[in-house]
Amino acid sequence: MGLSTEKLRGDLDALALREPRIAAALGRVGYPEPRLRERGFTTMLRTIVGQQVSVAAAASMWRKLEAELGPDFTPGCLLQRDFDTLRACGLSRQKQGYARSLCELVAAGELDFAALPEDDEEAIALLTRIKGIGRWSAEIYLLFAEGRPDIWPAGDLAVQEGVKRLLGLEERPAEKVTRQLAEGWSPQRGAMAIFTWHFYANPAL
């Protein structure tokens, strides 16, 4: 699962020692809570289900899927259902295509969530073979479900805005610049990403 409370705080303390602005921000808003997800294809499937819909709509679709497939369903269970059955669970044609892509890769043994490549970029490249899964979704999975310590989702708008506020920039940095600005935060960029979300969302600022 994702970065533990102990690991998250330890990494942020290490960053604070190197970067006074991080130390100051940490003193203002405190430590963030860890963001934990289960490792496995169901977490990625929930990502697909939740794309471009409200939290409530995603939860409703997931409940219907579990009712249809069973609480401990396998990729094969979903692949055996036809279009209309999955449509009745709320999955659009596009979501069904993405879900089937995920389940087919897992069922064929081409994607093993228990043994993703140790190299982050190789793992991202493998996960983005799933239709509908881009770099951001792959990075979020690796950070929240595997707790990889140096994942930095630079394309996330809240991360960009958090970096802007934390560093006192005039404009929100683009993805490439956000990635460059974080180079000095390696190998604790995962903790820093979680902290930027926390910093951005803090109502006291």
N, C-alpha and C positions, 0 to 999 in steps of 0.2 A: 504493500500500500504506500501512500504518499509519504512525504517528509513528516517524521514524528515531531511532536512538540519540542522534545529535547534537541533533535537535530536542527530544526528550524531556528530555535533560539541560539544554539551554538554557532550556526553559520552567520546569523545576523550580528552576533557579538563580534565575530571575527571581522566582518565587514566594517562594523562601527569603529574598530581599532585602526583600520586603514583609512577610513573616510569620515572626516569630522561632520560632514553634512548628513550622513546616514546616522551617525551617533546622535546628532541634534534632533533629527526627525524621529528616531526611535524613542528619545526622551519625551517627545511631544505626544505621540500617539500610542506608544507601547507596542508590545509584540502582537503579531497577527495570530489568529487561530490556524491550526493546520488544515489543509484541504485534502481529505482522504477519499479515495475511491477504491473499489475492489479491482484487482487485476483480472483480466479476462475479456472474452469477446462480448459478454453481456454489457459491460461498461461502454465499450465502443458502440454497441448497438443502441444503447440509451442515448449516446451522443447523436447518432443519426436520427433517432426518433425525435429528439429535442431541437433539431435544427430548424430555425426560422418559424418556430411556434412558441406560444406562451408556456410558462412552467406548468400551468394548470392543464393545458391541452396535451402537453407531453406526458404528464402523469396519467391522464385519462387513457391515452393510447397505450401506455405501458401496462396499465391494469387490464385492459382488454386483451393485449397480447399474452400476458401471463395466464389469463383465464382460458384463452384458446389453446396455448401451447403447453401450459403447466409451469409451475414456479421454477423448476430446474431444467428448463428446455435446452436442447442442444441445437447447433446449427442445422442439423438434419431435420429437426422438427419444423423449423420455419420453411426450409426448402420444400417440404412436402405439401405445404399449403398453397392453394391457388390464389389468383389475383383477387377474386371477390371476397375470399375469406379474410385476407390481410387488409383489404379495403374496408371491410366491416369493422376492423380494429382501429381504423383511422389512418392507415398508411396510404399516402398518395402513390401514384405510379412511380414518381421520382424516388420517394423514400423506399419503396419496395425494391427498386433497382439497386439502390445503395446497400440495403439490408442483404439482398441476395448476393451481391458482390462480396460482402464481408463473410457471409456464411459459406459461400462456395470456396473462398480462399482457405478458410479454416478447415472445412470438411475435406479438402484436397490435400491438406498437410503443408500447404505453401505458406501458411501464417500460423505460427505457434505462439500464443500470448505468454506461455510459460517459459519461452526460450527466445525472446527477441535478441537481436544482436546487441552486444555490450556497447559498441560504438553508437553514440546518439544519432549521428547523421545517417548511419546505416539503418538504424531502427526507424527513423523518420521516413526514409526512402521506402522501406517495406510497408509501413502503415499507410502511406499515401498511395499505395497500389489499390487500396479500397476505393471504389467509386464514391465520390462525395466527401472524402476525407482529405483535407488539405494540410498544409504544414502546421497551421495553428491547432487544429484538432489533434494532430499527432503529438505535438508538443504538450498540449494540455493532458493528454492521456499519460505520457511518459512522466510528467511532473506529479500528477495527482494519484495515478494508480501504481506507478513504479517508484516514485520518490527519487527520481534521478536528480542529483544535486546541482547540475550545471545547465539545466534546460532554461532557455530564455526566450519566451514567446514575444519577440519584438514586434510582431504584426498586430498585437492586441492593443486596441485603442486606449483602454484603461491603463495598461502598462505605459504606453507612450505619454498619456496625460500625467500619470504619476511621476514619471521621470522628469517631465517638464516642471512640475511643481517642486519636486524635491531638489532639482538642480537650479531652480530659478531661471529657467529659459523663457524667452519671449514667446516662442511658438512651440506647439506640440511637434516633436521630432518625427520625421518619417521613419518607416521600418528600418531602412538601411542605417540611418543615423542612430536610431535607438539601439541597434545591434552594436554599432561601433562604440557608443558611449558606455556600454556595459562590459567591454572587454576587460577592464581593470577589476571587475567584480567576480571574474572567474577565479576559482571553481565553485563559487557559491551563488551563481546567478539564479538558481531555482528559488532559494530563500528570498532573494532580492525581488523576484517577480511577485511572489506572494506578498511581500511587504509593500510593493508599489500599489497593488490592488487595495490593500489595507489603508495605505496613506491617502490614496485617491478618494476612497469612500468615507474617510473620517469626517463627520459633520462639524468637528471642532475647528477645522482649518478654514 
